[in-house]
Amino acid sequence: MRDLDRSSNPGSKTAADETALNQQLLSWYDRNARTMPWRVSPADRARGQRPDPYRVWLSEVMLQQTTVAAVTDYFQRFTQRWPSVLDLAAAEDAQVMAEWAGLGYYARARNLLKCARVVAQDLEGDFPDSYDALLKLPGIGPYTAAAVASIAFDRRETVLDGNVERVMSRLHDIHDPLPAVKPLLKDHAGLLTPELRPGDYAQAVMDLGATICTPKNPACGICPWRAPCLARVAGTAPELPKKTPKQPKPTRLGLTYLARSADGAWLLERRPDKGLLGGMLGWPGSEWNEAPVPRAPFEADWQDLGGEVRHTFTHFHLILQVKLAELPAGYNLTPGQELLSRHAFRPQDLPTVMRKAFDLWAGSDFNPGQD
């Protein structure tokens, strides 16, 4: 962790100031910590209960680019089905990908399995307890390594997520825009990280950003850092952190094909491991670009469902035209294709964009409801 030169930073705080600040925040956290299924409360930690590194790691992977509200049910299902890293390592890829469906950013699920198997096979099921060792595991980057080392093992590592960035930018009234200012914000966060209870402190700053120092309408009046917050004094808190404007997202088009047999079975395909929605089941379809070329899985009188699917990915908007045909009797599957019976098919196992196509069919005139 790189130290800031306090003497060269206007408004910088002394070591005594930093100790007072982190103790104020820990005292607030002891009273106000959010209850989460992967978290050990500060009271339980004080009584000697240690966090399970598996649950900490799993939650941090799930929480990347995803809200706590969206993650909670997924986390509970995962840990009920695979209560340890050894259980997850032994799971079938398709089962894990299906359980992840709808959570998005599917590379996380693939890396989740890779990491679990390395921990199970090479480390006898024990997660390493240091930042550097965690960073060597598949799918674990600097943020996740710092979070697991800090929260699970009480290592003094700097945990910097969006909540912490917002708190630091306001506490120090920093107007330089993200993402370029991240290193400076991490330096400030690192200086405030205490030697004692660094895991609780990391969660406390994130809770502060999530519940009080919120993006809009921060509740400055009840903030434990109200007095020293430079942005509150300056009246600039609501406009921080500033961000470099993003380029507008392009729009891509595509065609997707829903094929159903006379007995209700659905034709699906497993997407390649690499690439968007990698490893997930979905409908056959065209490439997604500005002028997609039709690529039906077989020759048929494909009917347009009369609507379209709209979905937004990280880097582009997608508009899908959805077509339907009956699967020919005796159809021979090609590599990557799967035929799921009406009883084996579960729409919830599909990624969101594919589920939207199914929902379009379910609400159309092509689904008379005889099932």
Secondary structure, DSSP 8 states (H G I E B T S, - for coil): -----GGGSTT---HHHHHHHHHHHHHHHHHH----TT---HHHHHTT----HHHHHHHHHHHTTS-HHHHHHHHHHHHHH--SHHHHHTS-HHHHHHHHTTS--THHHHHHHHHHHHHHHHSTT---SSHHHHHTSTT--HHHHHHHHHHHH--------HHHHHHHHHHTT--S-BTTTHHHHHHHHHHH--SSSHHHHHHHHHHHHHHTS-SSS--GGG-TTTTT-HHHHHT-GGG-S-B-------EEEEEEEEEE-TTS-EEEEE--SSSTTTT-EE--B---BSS-----SS-S--EEEEEEEEEE-SS-EEEEEEEEEE--TT----TTEEEE-TTT--GGGS-HHHHHHHHHHHTSTT--S--
